[in-house]
Amino acid sequence: MKTKLSVNINKIATIRNARGGNTPNLIEAAENIEIFGADGITIHPRPDERHITLQDTYDLSKVVTTEFNIEGYPNERFIKIIKDLNPTQATLVPDPPNVLTSNAGWDTIKHFDFLTEVIKELKTSGTRISLFIETDAKFIENAKKVGADRIEFYTGPYAETYAKNKQKAIQPYVKMAEVAIKNELGINAGHDLSLDNLKYFKQNIPQLAEVSIGHALISDALYLGLENTVAMYKDLLNDD
C-alpha cells in the first residue's frame, strides 16, 4: 500500500522561537512542504509552547490542504483544539507536560477507561484517532477496544537497534503489525525514523499507512535543502 509522509514541523517552530519574531516563517514552511510533495503536516502543540504555539495551531488549520495531524496528551486544552479544528487525525500520546519528546507508548490496559472516554468525545468531531503505542500485543488489542482507528508504532527502539542488527530491530514490529491488522487497526509509525532506516522499515511493514517524521528530516534539510529532503524521504516510501 502507499505509505504517506507526514512532516512534523515542530523543529521549525523551535528555531523561530529561539530568536522571537517570525523567521523562519512556520506557515510558509508548511505550505512549501506540501508543495514539495509531503502528504501531511504534523504538529505537537505542547502546553509550554516551546515550539508550536496555540496560535500556530489555529493558523495552520487554515492553510494545510493535505492531512493535518495534531499530536498531544488528551487534556482539556488538547480536546478543545481537536473539537475546534477537526483535523484529519489526532495522535494521542501519554506524555507528561515536561517531557522532552514522546518516548513511550500508551498502556491501554491501565488507562482503558480514560482512553475510552476521551476517544468517544474526540470522535464526535469526525477526526481519525491514532494511539502512540509500543510493540505489546495486549496494548494493541486494547487500542481497538478503546475505540482507536489506528496505532502509531513508537519506533525509537527500532532506530536504536537498527545499526547493530536490523533483522532483530524490525522483528517485533513485524509481529505486532500482524496483531494490528487482525484487530482492524491502521498502522502509523514515528520516532527517529531517518534516511538510513526508513526504507527497511517500510519494506518489512507493507501495510504501513503513514510515517510522521520531524527531527531527522528537518536536520537533513539543513544540509540537503527542504525540497530535496522531502523528495528523498518520499522516494524511500515507494514500493518500487
GIVEN-V359821 format. One line per field, one symbol per residue. psi: psi as a letter, one per 30 degrees, with the letter a starting at -180 (. if undefined). A space follows every 50 residues. Layout:
# GIVEN-V359821
psi: ???
This chain:
# GIVEN-V359821
psi: lkkkjkkjgeeeeeeefffaahkljeeeeeeeeeefflflkkljilefhf dkleeeeeeefffkfakjjkllkiaeeeeeeeeefhlekkjklgklegke ljgllkjfeegeeeeeeeeeeefffgkkkkkkllijeeeeefeeefglel ljkjgeeeeefefejeeeefeeeeefeeeeeeghklklkkjgklfefeee eeefifgjekkjkdeeeeeefeefkeeeeeeeeeefflf.
